[in-house]
C-alpha cells in the first residue's frame, strides 16, 4: 500500500530546513569567527543611510557610573596602607572574607605606596570579548579556590624550592578593575588606567609595583600590557604568551578588540615589537598558515605543541627561558588557562585538546619569574561556569602561586637555572 503525503504537510518541513540552513549555519559560523577573531578579507559594506553603531547617550546619568569611584573621604579617617579585613589570625582556606590568598586589601595607590607593596593582585571582569560567557566570574572563583590547606594553620612554602612567597613578598588584593559589562571597547581603557595606577607606584626608588591580573577574557592582554608600556616605555616590555591560540586576529564583525585580537592591537600600535613576543602551547586549528606567515614576518618566536611533541618539554622550556633572557629588560607573562589540556582545566571558554600539563606549566612559570625580570602577570579565560568541579580554579590558583614563588626566589637571590631545594631532591641528596 502506497503512503500518500500531503503537500500541505511537506511545505512547512521544507521551509524549516531552508530557514535552518540560512540562519543557523551562518550563525554558528559567525560565532566561531567571533570566538577566534578570525580575519575576513573584506570589510562588510554599510548600506546607504545605515550607521555602524547606535550612538551612546553620554548624558545618561549612569553613563560613567561603572568606573566612578565611591567617595573615600566619607570613610572613617585612617592612615594610608593595606587593610587586613580578616577577623582571625587562623582559619581554613575556605573561611573568612574572600580575598586573593586571604591577603590584606589596598584600596588606593596611596595604600600601595604607604605599605611598600611589591605585588598587587587585581580582578578584571571582561566577558564581552568571546562567544562563551562566564569568564567574568573568574576572579571571584579564584578568590574562593583554595579548597585544601589553610592560612595560619598550615604553612605554605613551595615544596620544590622551600620558599613561601607570601612571607617573602608584600602582596595585597587591590580589588577589581572597572568594567562596562556591555562594552569591551569602553572597558579596556578603564582597565589600562586601573592597572597603571598600581604600576606607577614605586615601593623603592626604581622598583615599581608588579600587577597580577586575574580575568576575565583575553582582551585584557591589550590594556594590561599597554599599562606597563606606559610606565616602562615602548619596545621595553617583552611578552611571554602561553595560549592554545595566537590571538592576533584582525577583524571581528567590525570590532577591533576581542579575546582573539589583543596581540594584533599591541603590534599594530607599536606598543610591543613582534620580536619581543614569545608564544608557547599553540595547537589545534588556529593560527592557520597565513597567520604563521604574519608571525614570521613580524619576527615572533613561537613554540607549538607539535614542537613539544617532537623535541620534548624540557628542551622547549629551556629554549623559552633563554629567549626570555634574550630580549628587552622587562617581561610580562600572559597565561591563558586554555594552554593547559582541558583534562586539567575544563573551565575555559575555548578548550583545545592536547595541551600542556600542570606539571609542565608550574616549573616554567616559576623559572621565568625567578630567572627573568618579570614585571607583570595575567591569568585569563578562567570560566568556572563550565566546570562543575573545583579543578580549574585550583590549577589557576597554583599557577599564580608559582609566579609569586618565582618572584620571591628572585628577591632572595635563588636564580640558578631550575633551582630546587636540596632537601626535597632524591632523599635530600640534591645539589647544594
ROBABA-496965 format. One record per residue: x, y, z of N, C-alpha, C in turn; residue in one letter. Coordinates in pm, whole numbers, padded with zeros to 5 digits, always signed. Example, Ala and Ser with C-alpha at 12.3 -4.5 7.8 and 13.67 -1.06 7.14 Angstrom:
2
+01319-00569+00780+01230-00450+00780+01320-00330+00780A;+01285-00225+00708+01367-00106+00714+01290+00003+00787S;
END
This chain:
432
+00085-00120+00000+00000+00000+00000+00088+00123+00000X;+00060+00214-00092+00140+00336-00102+00094+00438+00000X;+00193+00507+00059+00161+00612+00156+00149+00744+00083X;+00042+00813+00101+00021+00942+00038+00070+01054+00131X;+00145+01145+00075+00197+01259+00152+00131+01386+00101X;+00068+01455+00191+00001+01579+00153+00104+01691+00136X;+00086+01770+00030+00176+01883+00006+00175+01982+00120X;+00059+01997+00182+00046+02092+00294+00131+02051+00413X;+00164+01922+00425+00249+01876+00534+00398+01890+00501X;+00429+01884+00372+00569+01888+00330+00624+02030+00328X;+00540+02126+00286+00587+02264+00270+00645+02321+00401X;+00577+02309+00516+00637+02362+00640+00772+02298+00672X;+00784+02166+00642+00910+02098+00669+01022+02155+00582X;+00995+02174+00452+01096+02231+00363+01134+02371+00402X;+01033+02450+00438+01062+02587+00482+01151+02586+00605X;+01122+02494+00698+01204+02485+00819+01347+02451+00789X;+01367+02357+00695+01504+02318+00658+01579+02435+00595X;+01511+02505+00503+01574+02620+00437+01611+02727+00538X;+01519+02758+00629+01548+02860+00730+01663+02817+00819X;+01669+02688+00853+01779+02639+00937+01912+02658+00868X;+01914+02623+00738+02038+02640+00662+02077+02785+00649X;+01974+02869+00632+02001+03012+00609+02044+03083+00735X;+01981+03049+00849+02009+03123+00973+02107+03050+01064X;+02085+02923+01089+02162+02857+01192+02306+02835+01149X;+02326+02789+01025+02463+02763+00983+02548+02890+00981X;+02502+03001+00920+02581+03124+00927+02602+03171+01070X;+02501+03149+01155+02516+03193+01294+02627+03116+01363X;+02624+02983+01344+02729+02902+01406+02866+02941+01352X;+02872+02966+01222+02998+03009+01160+03042+03142+01218X;+02947+03234+01234+02979+03367+01285+03028+03360+01428X;+02966+03274+01509+03010+03259+01647+03153+03209+01651X;+03184+03114+01560+03321+03064+01553+03418+03174+01519X;+03382+03263+01426+03470+03375+01389+03487+03470+01506X;+03378+03503+01572+03386+03595+01685+03472+03537+01794X;+03457+03405+01817+03528+03339+01924+03678+03341+01901X;+03721+03338+01775+03864+03329+01747+03922+03456+01687X;+03839+03557+01657+03890+03679+01599+03946+03657+01460X;+03886+03569+01382+03942+03536+01251+03933+03653+01155X;+04031+03659+01066+04033+03763+00966+03926+03738+00860X;+03866+03843+00811+03781+03834+00694+03840+03929+00590X;+03848+03882+00468+03922+03955+00366+03865+04090+00331X;+03736+04111+00350+03675+04237+00310+03596+04296+00425X;+03585+04426+00424+03501+04494+00522+03356+04480+00479X;+03271+04461+00578+03128+04450+00547+03077+04585+00498X;+03001+04586+00388+02951+04714+00337+02846+04773+00429X;+02845+04905+00439+02741+04976+00516+02639+05028+00416X;+02516+04989+00434+02411+05030+00341+02386+05181+00353X;+02336+05239+00249+02308+05381+00248+02213+05417+00362X;+02252+05517+00437+02169+05561+00549+02187+05479+00676X;+02273+05378+00672+02292+05292+00789+02413+05338+00870X;+02397+05342+01001+02508+05376+01089+02567+05246+01144X;+02700+05238+01157+02761+05114+01205+02725+05081+01349X;+02697+05181+01430+02661+05157+01570+02551+05253+01612X;+02479+05213+01714+02386+05305+01779+02469+05392+01872X;+02461+05523+01862+02545+05609+01946+02511+05594+02094X;+02613+05618+02177+02592+05613+02321+02533+05744+02370X;+02453+05735+02474+02392+05854+02533+02483+05904+02645X;+02569+05998+02612+02667+06047+02709+02603+06133+02818X;+02476+06170+02799+02406+06249+02901+02333+06161+03003X;+02330+06032+02976+02268+05939+03070+02344+05946+03203X;+02275+05967+03315+02345+05979+03445+02422+05853+03484X;+02389+05739+03422+02461+05617+03454+02575+05589+03355X;+02601+05681+03264+02699+05658+03157+02836+05622+03212X;+02882+05689+03316+03015+05665+03372+03012+05606+03513X;+02894+05563+03556+02884+05519+03694+02966+05393+03721X;+02988+05312+03616+03058+05185+03634+03206+05202+03666X;+03265+05320+03634+03405+05341+03671+03423+05467+03756X;+03317+05508+03821+03325+05621+03913+03351+05570+04055X;+03466+05605+04109+03499+05559+04243+03403+05619+04346X;+03374+05543+04449+03295+05599+04557+03378+05702+04632X;+03316+05783+04711+03382+05892+04783+03450+05838+04909X;+03581+05811+04897+03654+05757+05012+03665+05856+05127X;+03642+05985+05099+03654+06085+05205+03547+06068+05312X;+03441+05996+05278+03333+05974+05375+03363+05858+05470X;+03469+05784+05440+03507+05674+05529+03569+05729+05657X;+03566+05651+05764+03639+05693+05884+03786+05718+05851X;+03843+05821+05907+03980+05858+05879+04076+05747+05920X;+04171+05719+05834+04272+05618+05862+04401+05656+05793X;+04510+05603+05842+04637+05622+05776+04644+05535+05652X;+04704+05583+05543+04717+05500+05423+04796+05373+05451X;+04757+05267+05384+04825+05139+05398+04728+05024+05377X;+04779+04902+05355+04693+04786+05337+04607+04760+05460X;+04488+04704+05437+04392+04678+05545+04367+04528+05552X;+04390+04469+05669+04359+04328+05689+04213+04318+05732X;+04129+04257+05646+03986+04252+05675+03942+04118+05735X;+04039+04030+05767+04005+03904+05832+03991+03924+05982X;+03897+03854+06041+03875+03867+06186+03974+03785+06267X;+04022+03676+06211+04102+03582+06289+04239+03563+06224X;+04337+03534+06308+04471+03506+06258+04482+03365+06201X;+04390+03279+06242+04397+03140+06198+04262+03099+06140X;+04266+03013+06042+04142+02965+05983+04169+02883+05860X;+04070+02808+05817+04085+02727+05697+04072+02814+05573X;+04120+02763+05461+04127+02844+05340+03990+02888+05291X;+03886+02808+05318+03753+02841+05267+03673+02927+05363X;+03733+02965+05477+03662+03051+05573+03713+03194+05562X;+03648+03283+05631+03688+03423+05628+03632+03496+05507X;+03667+03622+05495+03621+03706+05385+03710+03680+05264X;+03652+03642+05150+03736+03606+05035+03817+03724+04983X;+03947+03709+04984+04039+03797+04910+04141+03704+04845X;+04218+03755+04752+04320+03672+04690+04417+03623+04799X;+04421+03492+04820+04509+03428+04917+04488+03480+05059X;+04368+03530+05089+04337+03588+05221+04430+03705+05255X;+04473+03776+05155+04566+03886+05175+04495+04013+05220X;+04568+04106+05280+04510+04238+05309+04468+04309+05180X;+04383+04408+05196+04328+04482+05083+04393+04620+05075X;+04424+04664+04955+04466+04802+04931+04362+04866+04841X;+04307+04979+04882+04200+05044+04807+04251+05152+04712X;+04362+05211+04744+04410+05326+04668+04560+05313+04638X;+04610+05389+04541+04755+05392+04519+04831+05437+04643X;+04768+05524+04722+04834+05570+04846+04855+05453+04942X;+04760+05358+04943+04776+05239+05027+04895+05156+04980X;+04911+05144+04848+05024+05069+04793+05156+05135+04832X;+05159+05267+04820+05282+05342+04849+05318+05331+04996X;+05219+05354+05082+05246+05352+05226+05286+05214+05274X;+05228+05110+05213+05258+04974+05256+05380+04914+05190X;+05448+04990+05104+05563+04940+05028+05528+04806+04961X;+05412+04804+04899+05361+04683+04836+05444+04649+04712X;+05482+04523+04701+05561+04477+04587+05475+04417+04477X;+05366+04350+04517+05278+04284+04420+05133+04317+04453X;+05059+04364+04353+04916+04394+04370+04836+04300+04280X;+04757+04212+04341+04671+04121+04265+04535+04187+04248X;+04482+04184+04127+04356+04252+04099+04269+04169+04006X;+04139+04186+04016+04046+04118+03928+04005+04207+03813X;+03967+04145+03700+03915+04219+03585+03811+04130+03517X;+03691+04189+03494+03575+04108+03459+03535+04111+03312X;+03626+04140+03222+03591+04144+03080+03529+04011+03037X;+03414+04019+02971+03343+03896+02936+03262+03913+02808X;+03282+04026+02740+03208+04051+02615+03292+04020+02493X;+03418+03982+02513+03509+03966+02400+03517+03825+02346X;+03424+03736+02385+03429+03599+02338+03289+03547+02318X;+03279+03434+02249+03147+03374+02225+03092+03304+02346X;+03178+03261+02440+03137+03188+02558+03142+03278+02680X;+03030+03305+02741+03026+03390+02860+03063+03310+02985X;+03110+03380+03086+03140+03317+03214+03273+03356+03274X;+03365+03412+03191+03497+03450+03242+03488+03563+03343X;+03377+03638+03342+03360+03745+03441+03360+03690+03583X;+03326+03562+03595+03322+03501+03728+03458+03444+03770X;+03558+03456+03683+03690+03402+03712+03757+03459+03836X;+03763+03593+03851+03833+03648+03966+03780+03600+04101X;+03648+03600+04118+03595+03558+04247+03600+03407+04264X;+03594+03331+04155+03617+03187+04166+03759+03162+04215X;+03853+03243+04168+03992+03233+04211+04004+03266+04359X;+03938+03373+04400+03945+03412+04541+03893+03301+04633X;+03799+03223+04582+03738+03116+04662+03795+02978+04630X;+03912+02974+04565+03958+02848+04506+04043+02761+04596X;+04074+02805+04714+04161+02724+04800+04078+02621+04874X;+04068+02503+04816+03979+02401+04870+04050+02309+04970X;+04178+02329+04987+04251+02250+05085+04349+02341+05157X;+04409+02289+05265+04507+02371+05338+04441+02484+05413X;+04516+02588+05436+04461+02699+05510+04562+02808+05525X;+04527+02908+05602+04623+03012+05634+04624+03023+05785X;+04741+03039+05844+04752+03045+05989+04770+02908+06052X;+04712+02804+05990+04727+02669+06043+04837+02594+05967X;+04826+02598+05836+04920+02526+05750+05015+02624+05684X;+05144+02607+05702+05242+02692+05634+05236+02662+05485X;+05277+02760+05406+05260+02744+05262+05389+02762+05182X;+05499+02699+05221+05616+02706+05132+05594+02616+05011X;+05652+02654+04898+05650+02570+04780+05751+02458+04804X;+05704+02333+04802+05790+02222+04840+05909+02205+04746X;+05894+02243+04619+06005+02226+04525+06125+02311+04565X;+06099+02430+04618+06208+02524+04647+06212+02567+04792X;+06112+02525+04871+06101+02559+05013+06104+02710+05036X;+06024+02781+04957+06009+02926+04969+05861+02958+04982X;+05827+03039+05081+05688+03085+05098+05679+03228+05046X;+05620+03248+04928+05621+03383+04869+05541+03485+04948X;+05438+03440+05019+05355+03535+05093+05424+03583+05221X;+05535+03520+05257+05616+03569+05369+05733+03654+05319X;+05780+03623+05199+05896+03694+05146+05858+03823+05074X;+05735+03830+05023+05690+03946+04946+05576+04017+05018X;+05562+04146+04992+05446+04221+05040+05345+04224+04928X;+05236+04148+04947+05136+04127+04843+04999+04167+04897X;+04917+04228+04812+04783+04269+04854+04680+04234+04746X;+04555+04234+04787+04443+04231+04694+04406+04376+04664X;+04422+04417+04539+04398+04556+04500+04256+04579+04450X;+04169+04481+04472+04032+04497+04429+04015+04467+04281X;+03913+04527+04221+03876+04494+04084+03877+04616+03994X;+03922+04594+03870+03918+04699+03769+03773+04729+03731X;+03743+04852+03692+03606+04884+03647+03573+04811+03519X;+03445+04783+03501+03402+04705+03386+03265+04751+03337X;+03260+04792+03211+03132+04819+03147+03086+04686+03087X;+02989+04623+03150+02952+04486+03111+02892+04479+02971X;+02867+04595+02907+02810+04596+02773+02909+04646+02667X;+03034+04671+02706+03127+04725+02608+03272+04691+02642X;+03331+04603+02562+03474+04577+02576+03553+04702+02541X;+03509+04774+02437+03583+04892+02390+03597+04997+02500X;+03490+05021+02575+03499+05120+02683+03577+05064+02802X;+03561+04935+02828+03623+04876+02946+03775+04878+02938X;+03832+04848+02822+03977+04830+02816+04053+04958+02853X;+03997+05074+02822+04065+05199+02859+04063+05219+03010X;+03951+05181+03073+03943+05192+03219+04036+05092+03286X;+04048+04972+03229+04139+04871+03284+04283+04920+03271X;+04316+04978+03158+04452+05029+03137+04487+05133+03244X;+04395+05223+03273+04419+05326+03375+04429+05263+03513X;+04346+05162+03539+04346+05097+03670+04477+05025+03696X;+04522+04946+03598+04648+04875+03613+04763+04975+03626X;+04758+05081+03546+04862+05185+03553+04868+05247+03692X;+04754+05262+03758+04752+05325+03890+04835+05247+03991X;+04849+05116+03968+04933+05034+04055+05078+05035+04008X;+05098+05013+03878+05234+05002+03824+05313+05131+03842X;+05245+05244+03840+05314+05373+03851+05374+05395+03990X;+05331+05318+04089+05379+05336+04226+05515+05268+04244X;+05610+05341+04299+05742+05286+04334+05745+05255+04482X;+05766+05127+04516+05779+05091+04658+05921+05115+04709X;+06014+05120+04614+06151+05163+04640+06195+05241+04517X;+06293+05328+04529+06337+05403+04410+06372+05311+04295X;+06305+05329+04183+06331+05249+04064+06263+05114+04060X;+06187+05079+04165+06116+04950+04169+05966+04975+04178X;+05895+04931+04072+05752+04956+04063+05671+04836+04110X;+05550+04864+04156+05458+04758+04195+05434+04666+04076X;+05436+04535+04100+05406+04438+03995+05258+04403+04000X;+05186+04419+03889+05045+04380+03887+05029+04233+03847X;+04937+04165+03914+04892+04033+03870+04742+04046+03847X;+04699+04028+03723+04560+04049+03686+04492+03915+03664X;+04382+03892+03733+04304+03770+03718+04178+03802+03639X;+04163+03736+03522+04049+03767+03435+03941+03662+03443X;+03834+03695+03369+03825+03787+03259+03878+03723+03130X;+03821+03768+03015+03865+03713+02888+03996+03777+02842X;+04052+03724+02731+04189+03760+02694+04201+03894+02624X;+04090+03965+02603+04104+04102+02555+04184+04185+02654X;+04195+04136+02778+04271+04205+02883+04418+04223+02848X;+04473+04134+02765+04616+04147+02736+04650+04286+02683X;+04561+04340+02600+04590+04472+02542+04605+04580+02650X;+04505+04605+02737+04523+04711+02837+04627+04678+02943X;+04644+04549+02976+04742+04513+03078+04884+04542+03031X;+04916+04500+02909+05049+04527+02855+05067+04676+02828X;+04963+04740+02777+04972+04884+02748+05001+04963+02874X;+04943+04924+02987+04968+04994+03113+05115+04983+03153X;+05174+04867+03131+05317+04851+03160+05402+04934+03066X;+05364+04934+02938+05438+05014+02840+05430+05162+02875X;+05317+05207+02928+05303+05347+02969+05406+05385+03075X;+05449+05288+03154+05548+05314+03260+05690+05288+03212X;+05710+05175+03143+05845+05132+03107+05889+05175+02967X;+05796+05218+02883+05830+05269+02751+05809+05168+02639X;+05778+05219+02520+05757+05134+02402+05885+05058+02369X;+05868+04931+02336+05982+04849+02299+06061+04794+02415X;+06024+04832+02538+06100+04789+02656+06034+04673+02730X;+05917+04629+02683+05843+04521+02751+05826+04405+02653X;+05873+04289+02691+05851+04168+02613+05736+04089+02672X;+05673+04004+02591+05557+03926+02634+05584+03777+02612X;+05568+03699+02719+05567+03554+02710+05421+03513+02714X;+05372+03458+02606+05229+03436+02586+05200+03286+02582X;+05141+03234+02689+05101+03094+02695+04956+03084+02649X;+04931+03004+02545+04796+03001+02489+04785+02888+02387X;+04664+02835+02373+04638+02741+02264+04624+02813+02131X;+04594+02945+02136+04566+03023+02016+04658+03146+02012X;+04680+03199+01893+04779+03308+01885+04719+03446+01909X;+04587+03459+01907+04516+03580+01950+04563+03708+01879X;+04592+03696+01750+04630+03813+01671+04536+03832+01553X;+04408+03801+01573+04309+03825+01468+04294+03973+01440X;+04257+04006+01318+04248+04146+01276+04105+04198+01276X;+04010+04113+01237+03873+04159+01221+03777+04072+01301X;+03673+04135+01350+03570+04062+01422+03439+04136+01418X;+03364+04124+01307+03234+04190+01293+03246+04341+01312X;+03354+04398+01265+03372+04542+01277+03439+04587+01404X;+03456+04496+01500+03524+04531+01625+03675+04513+01609X;+03751+04596+01677+03897+04590+01669+03959+04529+01794X;+03876+04484+01886+03929+04416+02005+03828+04312+02051X;+03875+04193+02071+03803+04089+02144+03908+03994+02200X;+03868+03881+02253+03967+03797+02321+04061+03726+02223X;+04033+03735+02094+04122+03676+01995+04202+03778+01916X;+04211+03903+01967+04274+04010+01889+04376+04097+01963X;+04402+04075+02092+04489+04172+02162+04631+04179+02109X;+04685+04066+02062+04823+04066+02014+04837+04158+01892X;+04742+04147+01800+04747+04232+01681+04741+04380+01717X;+04658+04414+01814+04646+04555+01856+04780+04605+01912X;+04845+04524+01994+04973+04566+02052+05079+04585+01945X;+05080+04497+01844+05175+04510+01734+05139+04630+01647X;+05012+04641+01612+04965+04747+01522+04994+04885+01578X;+04980+04901+01709+05001+05031+01771+05146+05055+01811X;+05232+04959+01784+05374+04976+01812+05411+04970+01959X;+05322+04914+02040+05350+04907+02184+05452+04798+02215X;+05444+04687+02142+05539+04576+02160+05583+04528+02022X;+05711+04527+01991+05756+04473+01862+05736+04322+01857X;+05711+04269+01737+05691+04126+01724+05808+04044+01775X;+05930+04096+01761+06048+04022+01807+06048+04002+01958X;+05965+04080+02028+05957+04069+02173+05841+03982+02219X;+05777+03911+02125+05669+03817+02159+05721+03674+02153X;+05697+03598+02257+05728+03455+02259+05599+03382+02294X;+05555+03292+02207+05429+03221+02228+05455+03073+02253X;+05379+03017+02347+05402+02879+02391+05268+02805+02398X;+05263+02687+02336+05147+02599+02352+05047+02601+02238X;+05077+02668+02127+04982+02679+02015+04949+02541+01960X;+04821+02520+01927+04780+02389+01876+04640+02398+01816X;+04595+02287+01763+04458+02281+01712+04448+02335+01571X;+04364+02437+01551+04330+02484+01417+04353+02634+01397X;+04415+02699+01494+04431+02844+01484+04552+02885+01562X;+04657+02939+01506+04663+03007+01376+04670+02912+01256X;+04630+02969+01142+04640+02895+01017+04770+02934+00945X;+04786+02886+00822+04913+02908+00751+04941+03056+00728X;+04840+03132+00687+04860+03275+00664+04898+03346+00794X;+04840+03303+00904+04871+03364+01033+05016+03336+01074X;+05061+03213+01050+05201+03181+01078+05294+03268+00993X;+05257+03292+00869+05339+03378+00784+05348+03518+00843X;+05235+03569+00892+05234+03702+00953+05325+03705+01076X;+05319+03600+01157+05404+03593+01275+05551+03593+01236X;+05586+03517+01133+05725+03511+01089+05770+03645+01032X;+05682+03711+00959+05715+03843+00905+05742+03944+01016X;+05678+03925+01130+05695+04015+01244+05795+03963+01347X;+05868+03857+01309+05977+03804+01392+05932+03748+01526X;+05810+03695+01531+05766+03626+01651+05853+03502+01674X;+05866+03466+01800+05922+03336+01835+05810+03253+01895X;+05786+03136+01840+05671+03058+01886+05709+02911+01901X;+05639+02845+01994+05664+02705+02026+05529+02634+02030X;+05499+02562+01924+05373+02491+01915+05381+02358+01991X;+05265+02297+02011+05266+02165+02073+05330+02062+01981X;+05326+02087+01851+05399+01999+01758+05549+02002+01789X;+05598+02122+01824+05738+02138+01863+05766+02061+01991X;+05674+02070+02086+05689+01998+02214+05689+01848+02190X;+05598+01800+02105+05588+01657+02078+05713+01604+02009X;+05774+01687+01925+05893+01644+01852+06018+01648+01941X;+06036+01756+02015+06163+01776+02087+06155+01749+02236X;+06034+01742+02292+06020+01720+02435+06005+01850+02512X;+05935+01844+02625+05904+01965+02700+06028+02032+02758X;+06121+01954+02811+06239+02015+02874+06318+02099+02775X;+06335+02050+02652+06409+02125+02552+06338+02256+02518X;+06206+02248+02502+06129+02369+02471+06133+02466+02587X;+06114+02418+02710+06115+02505+02827+06248+02579+02838X;+06358+02509+02822+06489+02575+02831+06508+02679+02722X;+06456+02651+02603+06469+02747+02493+06385+02872+02520X;+06264+02853+02572+06177+02967+02604+06244+03057+02707X;+06301+02997+02809+06366+03075+02914+06488+03149+02859X;+06563+03084+02772+06678+03151+02709+06632+03266+02623X;+06523+03248+02548+06470+03355+02465+06418+03471+02549X;+06359+03439+02664+06308+03543+02752+06421+03632+02803X;+06538+03574+02819+06653+03650+02866+06728+03718+02753X;+06687+03690+02630+06750+03749+02512+06653+03848+02449X;+06623+03953+02522+06525+04050+02474+06525+04174+02561X;+06409+04239+02572+06402+04363+02649+06422+04339+02798X;+06444+04447+02870+06474+04437+03013+06356+04386+03094X;+06234+04422+03053+06114+04391+03131+06027+04290+03058X;+05968+04199+03135+05885+04094+03077+05747+04090+03141X;+05649+04057+03059+05512+04035+03104+05471+03895+03063X;+05408+03821+03154+05360+03687+03123+05208+03691+03109X;+05160+03649+02993+05017+03636+02970+04984+03488+02967X;+04911+03441+03066+04882+03298+03079+04734+03273+03056X;+04701+03231+02934+04565+03189+02905+04550+03047+02957X;+04452+03025+03044+04438+02896+03110+04411+02784+03011X;+04368+02818+02887+04342+02712+02790+04470+02655+02729X;+04587+02707+02768+04712+02643+02726+04724+02507+02792X;+04660+02492+02909+04657+02362+02975+04556+02272+02906X;+04582+02144+02908+04488+02049+02849+04355+02056+02925X;+04242+02049+02853+04112+02058+02922+04085+01945+03020X;+04165+01839+03017+04153+01737+03121+04182+01796+03258X;+04267+01899+03261+04305+01962+03387+04230+02093+03411X;+04182+02155+03303+04109+02281+03315+03990+02279+03219X;+03882+02213+03259+03762+02218+03175+03695+02355+03178X;+03726+02434+03278+03660+02563+03297+03721+02674+03216X;+03706+02669+03085+03753+02776+02997+03665+02779+02873X;+03652+02894+02811+03559+02911+02701+03603+02853+02568X;+03734+02833+02549+03784+02782+02421+03881+02666+02446X;+03834+02556+02502+03923+02443+02530+03975+02381+02403X;+04098+02333+02409+04161+02269+02294+04239+02147+02343X;+04202+02026+02300+04273+01906+02347+04420+01907+02309X;+04498+01831+02383+04639+01815+02350+04729+01921+02408X;+04688+01984+02519+04766+02092+02577+04871+02044+02675X;+04939+02139+02737+05042+02105+02835+04976+02065+02966X;+05051+02001+03051+05000+01954+03180+05039+02054+03290X;+04971+02051+03404+05014+02136+03516+05158+02110+03556X;+05200+01984+03551+05337+01952+03590+05439+02014+03497X;+05399+02045+03373+05487+02115+03280+05476+02266+03298X;+05355+02314+03331+05333+02458+03342+05396+02517+03467X;+05385+02448+03578+05431+02506+03705+05580+02544+03702X;+05670+02453+03661+05812+02491+03666+05850+02601+03569X;+05788+02608+03450+05829+02713+03356+05784+02849+03406X;+05666+02857+03467+05621+02985+03523+05711+03025+03640X;+05740+02931+03727+05826+02961+03842+05964+03004+03796X;+06019+02934+03697+06153+02965+03649+06158+03101+03578X;+06059+03130+03496+06057+03259+03428+06057+03373+03529X;+05980+03358+03636+05970+03466+03735+06093+03473+03824X;+06166+03363+03839+06288+03363+03920+06409+03405+03839X;+06415+03361+03713+06536+03377+03634+06530+03494+03536X;+06416+03562+03526+06399+03675+03435+06337+03792+03512X;+06339+03909+03451+06285+04029+03516+06137+04047+03478X;+06051+03966+03539+05907+03972+03513+05847+04087+03595X;+05776+04178+03528+05719+04294+03596+05567+04295+03591X;+05507+04192+03533+05362+04184+03528+05318+04046+03487X;+05197+04007+03529+05146+03872+03503+04995+03879+03493X;+04938+03804+03400+04793+03790+03395+04756+03645+03376X;+04644+03606+03438+04586+03475+03417+04443+03499+03370X;+04410+03451+03250+04283+03487+03188+04208+03363+03139X;+04081+03388+03102+03992+03287+03043+03951+03177+03141X;+03963+03202+03272+03908+03109+03370+03757+03126+03374X;+03684+03023+03337+03538+03029+03331+03480+02921+03420X;+03450+02952+03546+03402+02850+03640+03263+02797+03606X;+03188+02870+03523+03051+02827+03493+03046+02700+03409X;+03156+02667+03341+03156+02546+03260+03239+02435+03325X;+03267+02450+03454+03336+02346+03529+03258+02320+03658X;+03189+02207+03668+03113+02178+03790+03200+02140+03909X;+03331+02128+03887+03423+02092+03994+03506+02214+04036X;+03599+02192+04126+03689+02298+04171+03824+02293+04099X;+03840+02201+04003+03972+02172+03948+04031+02291+03871X;+03950+02357+03788+04003+02466+03705+04056+02580+03792X;+03976+02622+03889+04019+02731+03977+04138+02690+04062X;+04143+02564+04102+04256+02518+04183+04386+02526+04103X;+04384+02481+03977+04505+02489+03895+04541+02633+03863X;+04440+02718+03843+04467+02860+03821+04535+02920+03943X;+04486+02885+04061+04545+02932+04186+04692+02893+04194X;+04720+02770+04158+04857+02720+04170+04950+02788+04070X;+04900+02817+03950+04983+02887+03851+05030+03021+03908X;+04940+03095+03970+04977+03225+04025+05069+03208+04146X;+05047+03104+04225+05140+03076+04335+05281+03050+04283X;+05291+02980+04171+05424+02953+04114+05489+03083+04068X;+05409+03172+04012+05461+03304+03974+05514+03378+04096X;+05435+03382+04201+05476+03451+04324+05600+03386+04385X;+05605+03253+04380+05722+03182+04433+05847+03223+04356X;+05836+03229+04223+05950+03272+04143+05992+03414+04176X;+05895+03503+04195+05928+03641+04232+06003+03645+04365X;+05957+03564+04462+06024+03560+04592+06165+03503+04579X;+06180+03401+04496+06313+03343+04475+06408+03447+04417X;+06360+03526+04322+06445+03628+04261+06488+03731+04366X;+06395+03768+04452+06426+03863+04559+06531+03805+04654X;+06525+03673+04677+06617+03607+04770+06749+03568+04704X;+06762+03589+04572+06884+03555+04503+06892+03410+04458X;+06780+03336+04462+06777+03196+04419+06746+03191+04269X;+06841+03230+04188+06817+03246+04045+06895+03146+03960X;+06955+03044+04022+07024+02942+03943+06923+02872+03852X;+06963+02834+03731+06869+02767+03641+06806+02644+03705X;+06675+02642+03706+06595+02531+03760+06636+02497+03903X;+06648+02600+03987+06682+02578+04127+06575+02493+04195X;+06619+02394+04272+06531+02314+04357+06596+02304+04494X;+06515+02298+04596+06570+02284+04731+06638+02148+04745X;+06762+02146+04794+06832+02017+04807+06761+01920+04900X;+06683+01973+04994+06618+01884+05090+06505+01804+05027X;+06452+01853+04914+06341+01782+04851+06383+01696+04733X;+06512+01699+04699+06563+01620+04586+06625+01490+04634X;+06582+01380+04581+06647+01249+04597+06692+01224+04741X;+06597+01212+04831+06622+01184+04972+06711+01290+05038X;+06699+01415+04989+06779+01521+05049+06922+01524+05003X;+06955+01450+04897+07093+01444+04850+07113+01529+04723X;+07022+01624+04698+07032+01708+04579+07149+01805+04587X;+07171+01873+04478+07282+01969+04472+07259+02083+04568X;+07361+02128+04635+07352+02240+04726+07411+02364+04663X;
END
